[in-house]
Amino acid sequence: MKLLVNLLLKKNYLYRSLKEIDKKTLGSRKKIDIYEGVDTNSYYAAIFILVQKSRFLRKNADDLEMLLEKLKVVQDHNYKKKLLIYQMPLCGKAKEQMKQDGWVLINASV
């Protein structure tokens, strides 16, 4: 958790509270960590942390978007910000699509 907070502070994202979401409540078996954060303006943010060896493709971007929709229903929030913290190669088309969908992409390997 401390590494996550330090990484977010380095990118100028400050959250009053961070709460880990159990991915089993979303019906997901993916190796992903999901957090819900509340910033200083009381806006909710969905934070996804994904570390894998293989490349993140466009179909993975669609899967993340579906996971976000499930998260909105389960938590009953409409998230103002969507952050993906990744440590893997990222496909150009997936990166383009996620930026168009309003995701903030943070490379943790840099």
C-alpha positions in Angstrom: 0.0 0.0 0.0 2.9 2.4 0.8 4.4 1.8 -2.7 1.0 2.7 -4.2 0.7 5.9 -2.2 4.2 7.0 -3.0 3.7 6.3 -6.7 0.4 8.3 -6.7 2.1 11.2 -4.8 4.9 11.3 -7.3 2.3 11.7 -10.1 0.5 14.4 -8.1 -2.6 12.3 -7.2 -3.6 12.8 -3.5 -6.3 10.6 -2.0 -7.8 11.0 1.5 -8.7 7.3 1.6 -7.8 4.2 -0.3 -9.8 1.0 0.1 -9.0 -2.3 -1.5 -11.9 -3.9 -3.4 -12.1 -7.7 -3.3 -12.1 -8.9 -6.9 -14.3 -11.9 -6.0 -17.2 -9.5 -5.4 -16.9 -8.6 -9.1 -16.7 -12.2 -10.2 -13.1 -11.8 -11.5 -10.3 -14.3 -11.3 -7.8 -11.9 -13.0 -4.5 -11.1 -11.3 -5.3 -7.5 -10.7 -5.5 -5.3 -7.6 -8.4 -2.9 -7.5 -8.6 0.2 -5.2 -11.2 2.8 -4.6 -9.9 6.2 -3.7 -11.5 9.4 -2.5 -9.6 12.6 -3.4 -9.5 15.9 -1.6 -12.5 17.2 -3.6 -14.6 14.1 -2.6 -14.5 12.6 -6.1 -14.2 8.8 -6.4 -11.4 7.2 -8.4 -11.1 3.6 -9.5 -7.5 2.5 -9.4 -6.4 -0.7 -11.1 -2.9 -2.2 -10.7 -1.9 -4.7 -13.3 1.5 -6.5 -13.4 2.0 -9.2 -16.0 4.7 -10.5 -18.3 2.7 -10.6 -21.5 1.7 -7.6 -23.6 -1.5 -5.7 -22.7 -3.7 -5.9 -25.8 -6.8 -4.2 -27.0 -9.1 -7.0 -25.8 -7.6 -6.6 -22.3 -8.7 -3.0 -22.5 -12.2 -4.1 -23.2 -12.1 -6.5 -20.3 -10.9 -3.7 -17.9 -13.8 -1.5 -19.1 -16.3 -4.3 -18.3 -14.7 -4.9 -14.9 -15.1 -1.1 -14.2 -18.8 -1.3 -15.1 -19.3 -4.2 -12.7 -17.4 -2.2 -10.0 -19.8 0.8 -10.6 -22.8 -1.5 -10.0 -21.4 -3.3 -6.9 -20.0 -0.1 -5.2 -22.9 2.1 -6.4 -20.5 4.9 -7.4 -19.8 6.7 -10.7 -16.1 7.1 -10.7 -14.7 10.5 -11.8 -11.2 9.2 -12.5 -10.0 5.9 -13.8 -6.4 5.0 -13.3 -4.4 2.1 -14.6 -1.0 1.5 -13.0 0.8 -1.1 -15.1 4.1 -2.8 -15.3 4.2 -4.5 -18.7 4.5 -3.8 -22.4 1.4 -1.9 -23.6 0.0 -2.3 -27.1 -0.3 1.0 -29.0 -3.9 0.5 -30.0 -4.9 -0.5 -26.4 -3.1 2.7 -25.1 -5.0 4.8 -27.6 -8.4 3.3 -26.8 -7.9 3.6 -23.1 -6.9 7.3 -23.4 -10.0 7.9 -25.5 -12.1 6.2 -22.8 -10.7 8.6 -20.2 -8.2 6.4 -18.4 -5.1 7.8 -16.9 -2.2 5.4 -17.6 0.8 5.3 -15.1 3.8 3.2 -16.0 5.2 1.8 -12.7 8.3 0.3 -14.3 9.8 3.7 -15.0 
